[in-house]
Amino acid sequence: MSISSLRTRAFSLIELVVVISVLAIIAAFSVPAVTSLLQGSSLTQSSQLLVDQINLARQLALSRNTIIEVRFYRYGDPDSPGEDVTNPTLGKFRAMQLFEIIPAGAGIPVGKIEEFPNSVMLSANRETPDSGISSLLDRGPIKVPADFAQKDPYHISLPELPKGIQRQYEFVSFRFMPDGSTTLGATALWFITLHGINERQSTKGGQVGPPPNFFTLQIDPVTGSTKIFRPTAL
């Protein structure tokens, strides 16, 4: 084969630049779409986990004729920038667990700690006094495990978290009673919201609300039944 024929079959520099430019444009449009798709998938996975655990807690309380406590953990993730394992107040609510409350008052875990995907958090970012989008997490003081040390000397109720977190966490909890009701106040609306960890609450018409893509679970304090609120999934 002659050198001249090889030259005619090769790409010119201009052609290569054009091809690379076209690929770059396609990538620029594709990456945001893929990112949104992955975020929507993580939110769907997290919302299903939340619903399953809440329904399981109520079912266990009814079937076992016992008290089941639901705990939501907040802690600093060593793999997340700006968070400190030793300071859970700088962390996020990102896990939950169920406990059976025995007559002695201690809580026995009835399942493992359920962690949500790294890209999703349980929202407790109250930006103004009336803007809480997770009333269940915003109520009252967050319980610190150290407060329970004397009541539960064997730490049955205080499991250690992985990644060096151990018991350096805080949690908010409520209970399902044997009749399926809850310990939440009957005169208030109780809900908890999931959204992307980097998303912030929206401000529209002067009112603060959830981010564009979110999932909210409302719990009836009297019956323990739930309702789901979510915009059209991506």
Backbone torsions as a table, in degrees:
resi	resn	phi	psi	omega
1	MET	NA	134.8	-176.7
2	SER	-80.2	159.9	179.2
3	ILE	-64.2	-35.5	-178.6
4	SER	-64.7	-36.6	179.8
5	SER	-70.0	-34.1	176.4
6	LEU	-63.7	-40.2	-179.5
7	ARG	-64.3	-37.3	-178.4
8	THR	-70.5	-24.6	-179.0
9	ARG	-89.4	-14.0	-177.5
10	ALA	-81.6	158.5	176.1
11	PHE	-83.2	143.0	174.4
12	SER	-81.8	164.8	179.7
13	LEU	-61.2	-37.4	-179.8
14	ILE	-65.8	-41.3	179.0
15	GLU	-63.3	-41.2	178.5
16	LEU	-63.3	-42.3	179.0
17	VAL	-62.3	-41.6	179.3
18	VAL	-63.3	-45.5	180.0
19	VAL	-61.4	-45.8	179.7
20	ILE	-62.4	-39.7	179.4
21	SER	-64.1	-42.1	178.7
22	VAL	-62.8	-44.0	178.5
23	LEU	-62.5	-39.0	179.0
24	ALA	-64.4	-39.9	178.8
25	ILE	-65.4	-43.1	178.7
26	ILE	-61.7	-42.7	179.7
27	ALA	-64.0	-38.4	-178.9
28	ALA	-62.7	-34.2	178.3
29	PHE	-83.4	-29.0	-174.3
30	SER	-79.6	-39.7	-175.0
31	VAL	-59.0	-48.9	177.6
32	PRO	-59.8	-37.5	-179.7
33	ALA	-65.8	-43.4	178.9
34	VAL	-65.6	-40.6	179.1
35	THR	-61.3	-44.9	178.4
36	SER	-63.3	-38.7	179.3
37	LEU	-63.8	-43.3	179.4
38	LEU	-66.2	-40.9	178.1
39	GLN	-63.5	-41.7	178.1
40	GLY	-64.1	-37.5	178.7
41	SER	-66.1	-41.8	179.1
42	SER	-65.5	-38.2	179.1
43	LEU	-67.6	-39.8	177.2
44	THR	-63.1	-43.9	178.2
45	GLN	-61.4	-43.4	-179.1
46	SER	-67.1	-41.9	-179.1
47	SER	-64.2	-37.8	178.2
48	GLN	-66.5	-39.0	177.0
49	LEU	-62.4	-44.5	179.8
50	LEU	-62.2	-48.2	-179.6
51	VAL	-61.9	-44.8	-178.6
52	ASP	-61.2	-42.2	-177.6
53	GLN	-70.0	-39.6	178.5
54	ILE	-66.3	-44.9	178.3
55	ASN	-64.3	-37.7	178.1
56	LEU	-64.6	-40.8	179.7
57	ALA	-60.3	-45.4	179.2
58	ARG	-66.1	-41.5	179.8
59	GLN	-62.7	-42.2	179.4
60	LEU	-64.9	-41.0	179.0
61	ALA	-60.9	-41.8	-179.5
62	LEU	-71.5	-47.5	-173.9
63	SER	-72.3	-32.4	-178.4
64	ARG	-96.9	-4.3	-177.3
65	ASN	52.7	51.5	-175.6
66	THR	-141.2	179.4	178.2
67	ILE	-100.5	127.9	177.7
68	ILE	-116.4	125.4	179.2
69	GLU	-101.0	136.7	176.7
70	VAL	-107.9	124.5	-179.5
71	ARG	-118.0	138.9	175.4
72	PHE	-113.8	121.0	-174.6
73	TYR	-94.3	137.5	169.7
74	ARG	-118.1	131.4	-179.8
75	TYR	-158.6	161.9	177.1
76	GLY	-84.8	129.2	179.5
77	ASP	-92.4	120.3	-178.7
78	PRO	-62.5	-17.8	-179.7
79	ASP	-91.5	-1.9	-179.0
80	SER	-105.3	125.3	180.0
81	PRO	-58.7	139.9	176.3
82	GLY	84.4	-2.2	179.5
83	GLU	-107.0	149.3	-176.5
84	ASP	-125.7	125.8	-178.6
85	VAL	-59.7	-33.7	-176.9
86	THR	-81.8	-6.0	-177.8
87	ASN	-130.5	88.2	-176.6
88	PRO	-63.7	-20.6	-179.9
89	THR	-67.1	-18.1	176.4
90	LEU	-91.3	-2.5	-178.4
91	GLY	-93.8	-163.0	-177.3
92	LYS	-127.4	156.6	168.4
93	PHE	-77.2	112.7	-172.6
94	ARG	-142.2	15.1	178.9
95	ALA	-158.3	162.4	177.8
96	MET	-148.1	163.6	-179.9
97	GLN	-158.6	151.6	179.6
98	LEU	-107.0	143.3	178.9
99	PHE	-133.9	143.9	169.6
100	GLU	-96.2	126.0	-178.8
101	ILE	-88.8	113.5	-178.1
102	ILE	-83.8	164.1	-177.8
103	PRO	-53.9	-29.8	-180.0
104	ALA	-70.9	-13.4	177.5
105	GLY	104.8	-14.1	179.9
106	ALA	-79.6	160.7	178.4
107	GLY	-106.9	126.2	177.9
108	ILE	-102.0	122.1	179.6
109	PRO	-58.6	133.2	176.7
110	VAL	-107.7	8.2	178.1
111	GLY	-172.0	168.7	-179.7
112	LYS	-75.9	167.5	174.7
113	ILE	-69.0	124.6	-179.2
114	GLU	-99.2	110.9	179.4
115	GLU	-94.2	140.5	176.3
116	PHE	-84.7	158.8	177.9
117	PRO	-53.8	150.5	-175.7
118	ASN	-59.3	-25.4	-176.1
119	SER	-86.5	0.4	-175.7
120	VAL	-125.6	147.2	177.9
121	MET	-138.0	155.8	169.5
122	LEU	-83.6	120.1	-171.0
123	SER	-75.0	131.2	172.0
124	ALA	-141.7	33.8	-177.1
125	ASN	-95.1	79.9	178.7
126	ARG	-78.9	104.3	-175.7
127	GLU	-84.7	-27.3	173.9
128	THR	-136.4	164.1	-177.2
129	PRO	-55.9	-25.2	-176.2
130	ASP	-112.3	14.9	-172.0
131	SER	-108.7	10.9	-179.6
132	GLY	-61.5	131.4	178.8
133	ILE	-111.4	11.6	173.1
134	SER	-144.4	78.0	-176.4
135	SER	-59.9	-28.8	-179.1
136	LEU	-65.7	-34.0	179.7
137	LEU	-87.5	-21.6	-176.9
138	ASP	-86.6	-7.5	-174.4
139	ARG	-79.3	129.9	171.3
140	GLY	57.9	-175.5	179.5
141	PRO	-73.6	146.3	175.9
142	ILE	-77.6	134.8	-177.9
143	LYS	-76.9	132.3	178.7
144	VAL	-103.0	131.6	-176.7
145	PRO	-51.8	-33.9	-178.5
146	ALA	-59.4	-27.0	179.8
147	ASP	-66.1	-18.1	-175.5
148	PHE	-102.8	1.4	-173.8
149	ALA	-58.9	-42.6	-177.6
150	GLN	-75.9	-32.2	-179.7
151	LYS	-75.5	-26.5	-175.4
152	ASP	-133.4	72.8	-172.8
153	PRO	-61.2	-23.4	-179.5
154	TYR	-90.6	-0.8	177.5
155	HIS	56.7	32.0	176.2
156	ILE	-60.9	-36.9	-176.0
157	SER	-83.7	-1.7	-173.0
158	LEU	-123.3	76.7	-179.9
159	PRO	-66.4	154.7	177.0
160	GLU	-89.9	138.1	178.5
161	LEU	-92.5	153.1	-178.5
162	PRO	-75.1	-175.1	176.9
163	LYS	60.5	31.2	176.8
164	GLY	79.0	4.7	-179.5
165	ILE	-74.1	-40.0	179.9
166	GLN	53.2	-118.8	179.5
167	ARG	-107.4	23.4	178.7
168	GLN	-89.2	65.6	-179.1
169	TYR	-143.9	169.6	173.2
170	GLU	-124.1	161.7	176.5
171	PHE	-151.4	154.9	172.5
172	VAL	-116.4	141.1	-175.9
173	SER	-140.8	161.1	167.6
174	PHE	-147.5	168.9	-174.0
175	ARG	-127.3	144.6	167.9
176	PHE	-95.3	130.6	179.8
177	MET	-89.7	167.3	-177.1
178	PRO	-57.6	-22.2	178.8
179	ASP	-92.0	5.1	178.7
180	GLY	92.1	-9.2	177.5
181	SER	-76.0	176.3	-178.6
182	THR	-123.9	171.3	175.8
183	THR	-90.8	7.5	177.3
184	LEU	-76.6	148.1	-179.1
185	GLY	-60.5	134.5	-174.0
186	ALA	-75.5	-13.7	-175.4
187	THR	-98.1	3.8	-176.9
188	ALA	-120.2	163.7	173.9
189	LEU	-93.9	130.5	-177.0
190	TRP	-118.6	122.8	-178.1
191	PHE	-149.6	160.1	178.8
192	ILE	-139.2	138.5	-172.2
193	THR	-120.5	137.4	174.4
194	LEU	-108.9	141.3	172.0
195	HIS	-159.8	174.3	179.8
196	GLY	-59.5	142.9	-173.8
197	ILE	-66.3	-23.9	-179.6
198	ASN	-99.8	1.4	180.0
199	GLU	-89.7	146.9	-179.8
200	ARG	-115.1	160.5	178.1
201	GLN	-60.9	145.8	-178.4
202	SER	-89.3	155.4	175.0
203	THR	-125.0	111.6	-177.5
204	LYS	-134.7	124.6	-179.2
205	GLY	64.6	27.3	179.7
206	GLY	81.2	1.0	179.5
207	GLN	-111.0	142.7	-179.6
208	VAL	-92.9	132.8	-179.6
209	GLY	-142.1	-173.0	180.0
210	PRO	-70.9	166.3	174.6
211	PRO	-61.8	168.3	-179.7
212	PRO	-57.3	-37.1	-179.5
213	ASN	-114.8	114.5	-175.4
214	PHE	-152.3	172.4	174.5
215	PHE	-140.7	127.4	179.2
216	THR	-122.9	133.2	176.4
217	LEU	-114.5	121.1	178.1
218	GLN	-101.8	136.9	-178.4
219	ILE	-116.0	125.7	175.3
220	ASP	-75.7	118.0	-175.1
221	PRO	-67.2	-23.3	-176.4
222	VAL	-87.6	-45.3	-176.9
223	THR	-99.3	-19.7	-176.8
224	GLY	80.5	1.7	178.9
225	SER	-73.1	161.8	-174.8
226	THR	-125.4	156.1	172.9
227	LYS	-130.9	147.7	-176.1
228	ILE	-114.9	136.9	176.4
229	PHE	-130.8	125.0	176.5
230	ARG	-159.6	136.7	175.8
231	PRO	-69.2	173.4	-179.5
232	THR	-56.4	124.5	-177.9
233	ALA	-67.1	147.8	179.2
234	LEU	-77.0	NA	NA
